Amino acid sequence: MEIELKYSIEDPADVDRLFNDPDVEEVRDENSVESIPMEAVYYDTPSFALSNKRIAFRVRKEGERCIGTLKWDGTRQNALYRRHEINLTISDPEQQQHPTIGLFEQCDMGDRLKEFVGSEELVPVVEMNFVRRKARLDTGKCIVEMSIDKGDINAGTQMTTILEAEFELLNGDEEAMEAFAETLADRYGLVPGEKSKYARGLELIGRQS
């Protein structure tokens, strides 16, 4: 289960302010700080069999790694998102370029994917390019990955920008994570993210997630 808080950043200058905030610096693991280029492609069938079931199928290049991700059954309350999630490393170059639902055939969702997709092939529907600046924070009550993403979402001929902060719970108390993130959000005027990146991409082509 993925549990994270998502916020839109209105002022680009707040990116540095967030990373240099005294509360963040106090709990930040300096060895975890890094910036990673991300190239993500979201796939669906031509009939949108997966997004119709609120399933996201993603292949993302994270630096030198290629990760396949499946997300489903998501809920949102203000800035807080909960989703079932599976991640796996893709080493097969063919699956990296032309993924199939076979990537997840050994997972619990494997049979459901076969049922939903049937004989249809997967095609790219949304692409994203962004840089993720991230750090691990240990407050003593929770361990959180704070990420800030800056880049673009492309779908069809349409494009929109990404500038958002995420706080993902890695371990510990969920309420402690919320309290820490909400303090920063109030301090810098961060706006609760109403939609995921993929949902924003689908909207560009007239689809509702």
C-alpha positions in Angstrom: 0.0 0.0 0.0 1.3 3.4 -1.0 0.5 6.2 1.4 1.5 9.7 0.5 0.6 13.4 0.7 0.7 15.3 -2.5 0.9 19.1 -2.9 1.1 21.5 -5.8 3.9 24.2 -5.5 2.9 27.6 -6.7 6.2 29.4 -6.4 9.3 27.6 -8.0 11.5 29.4 -5.4 9.8 27.3 -2.7 11.6 24.2 -4.0 14.9 25.4 -2.4 13.1 26.8 0.6 11.6 23.4 1.3 14.9 21.6 1.1 16.6 24.2 3.2 13.8 24.5 5.8 15.2 24.2 9.3 12.7 21.5 10.2 13.7 19.5 7.1 17.4 19.9 7.7 17.1 18.7 11.3 15.7 15.3 10.3 17.2 14.9 6.8 19.5 12.0 6.0 22.2 13.8 4.0 23.3 10.6 2.3 19.8 10.2 0.8 19.7 13.5 -1.0 19.7 13.1 -4.8 18.2 14.4 -8.0 17.1 11.7 -10.5 15.8 12.3 -14.1 12.6 10.4 -14.7 11.0 9.3 -18.0 7.6 7.7 -17.5 5.2 6.2 -20.0 1.7 5.1 -18.9 0.1 2.4 -21.0 -3.5 1.3 -21.6 -5.5 -0.5 -24.3 -7.1 1.4 -27.2 -10.4 1.1 -25.3 -8.9 2.3 -22.1 -9.7 -1.0 -20.3 -7.3 -0.3 -17.5 -8.1 3.3 -16.7 -11.8 2.4 -16.8 -11.1 0.2 -13.9 -8.9 2.9 -12.2 -5.7 1.0 -12.9 -2.5 2.7 -13.8 0.2 0.7 -15.7 3.5 2.6 -15.9 7.1 2.0 -17.1 9.5 4.5 -15.8 13.2 5.0 -16.4 14.7 6.3 -13.1 18.2 7.2 -13.9 19.7 4.0 -15.1 17.0 1.7 -13.7 13.7 0.8 -15.5 10.8 0.1 -13.1 7.4 -1.3 -14.0 4.6 -0.1 -11.7 1.0 -1.1 -11.3 -1.4 1.0 -9.1 -5.1 0.4 -8.4 -8.0 1.0 -6.0 -6.8 4.5 -5.1 -8.6 6.9 -2.7 -7.9 10.5 -1.8 -8.8 12.7 1.2 -7.5 16.2 0.7 -3.8 15.8 0.1 -3.6 12.2 1.3 -3.5 9.4 -1.3 -3.8 5.7 -0.6 -3.2 3.1 -3.4 -2.3 -0.5 -3.8 1.0 -0.6 -5.7 3.4 -3.2 -7.2 6.9 -2.2 -8.4 9.4 -4.4 -10.2 12.6 -4.0 -12.1 12.5 -4.6 -15.8 15.7 -6.0 -17.3 14.2 -7.2 -20.6 14.8 -4.5 -23.3 11.7 -5.6 -25.2 9.5 -5.3 -22.1 11.1 -1.9 -21.4 10.1 -0.6 -24.9 6.9 -2.6 -25.5 5.6 -3.8 -22.1 2.8 -6.4 -21.8 0.6 -7.4 -18.9 2.9 -10.4 -18.6 5.1 -8.3 -16.5 2.7 -8.8 -13.6 1.5 -12.3 -14.3 3.0 -13.6 -11.1 1.3 -11.0 -9.0 -2.1 -11.2 -7.4 -3.4 -8.8 -10.0 -2.2 -11.0 -12.9 -5.5 -12.8 -13.5 -7.5 -9.5 -13.2 -5.3 -7.9 -15.8 -5.9 -10.7 -18.2 -9.6 -10.4 -17.7 -9.7 -6.7 -18.2 -7.3 -6.5 -21.2 -8.3 -9.6 -23.0 -6.7 -9.8 -26.5 -6.0 -6.0 -26.7 -2.4 -4.7 -26.8 -1.1 -2.0 -24.6 -0.3 1.3 -26.2 1.3 4.5 -24.7 -1.3 7.1 -23.7 0.6 9.5 -21.4 4.3 10.4 -21.2 6.2 12.4 -18.5 9.6 13.8 -18.2 10.7 15.4 -14.9 13.5 15.6 -12.4 12.8 14.3 -8.9 14.8 15.9 -6.1 14.3 13.7 -3.0 15.6 13.1 0.6 14.7 10.7 3.3 13.5 12.3 6.6 13.4 10.5 10.0 11.4 12.5 12.5 11.7 9.8 15.2 8.1 9.0 14.8 8.0 8.3 11.0 10.4 7.8 8.1 9.3 9.8 5.1 10.6 10.3 1.6 10.2 13.9 0.6 10.2 14.4 -3.2 9.9 17.4 -5.4 9.1 16.8 -9.1 9.6 19.4 -11.8 8.9 18.7 -15.5 6.2 18.1 -18.1 3.2 15.8 -18.8 2.5 15.0 -22.5 -0.6 13.3 -23.9 -1.4 13.4 -27.6 -0.6 17.0 -28.7 -1.3 18.5 -25.3 1.2 19.3 -22.5 1.1 20.6 -19.0 3.7 21.2 -16.3 4.7 19.4 -13.1 5.8 21.2 -10.0 4.7 19.3 -6.9 5.9 17.9 -3.6 5.2 14.5 -2.3 5.7 13.0 1.2 5.5 9.2 1.1 5.4 7.2 4.3 8.1 4.6 4.4 7.7 3.5 8.0 6.2 4.6 11.2 3.2 6.7 12.3 0.9 8.1 9.5 -0.4 10.9 11.7 3.1 12.1 12.4 3.8 12.2 8.7 0.7 14.2 8.1 1.5 16.7 10.9 5.0 17.2 9.6 4.0 17.7 6.0 1.0 19.9 6.9 3.3 22.2 8.8 5.5 22.7 5.8 2.4 23.1 3.5 1.1 25.9 5.7 4.4 27.6 5.9 4.9 27.7 2.2 1.4 27.9 0.9 1.4 24.5 -0.7 -1.9 23.4 -2.3 -3.3 19.9 -1.8 -2.9 18.0 -5.0 -6.4 17.2 -6.3 -5.2 14.8 -9.0 -2.4 12.4 -9.7 0.1 13.1 -12.5 -1.6 10.3 -14.5 -5.1 11.7 -13.9 -3.9 15.1 -15.2 -2.4 13.4 -18.3 -5.7 11.6 -19.0 -7.6 14.9 -18.8 -5.4 16.3 -21.5 -6.9 13.7 -23.9 -10.4 14.2 -22.6 -10.4 11.1 -20.3 -11.5 11.0 -16.6 -9.5 8.7 -14.3 
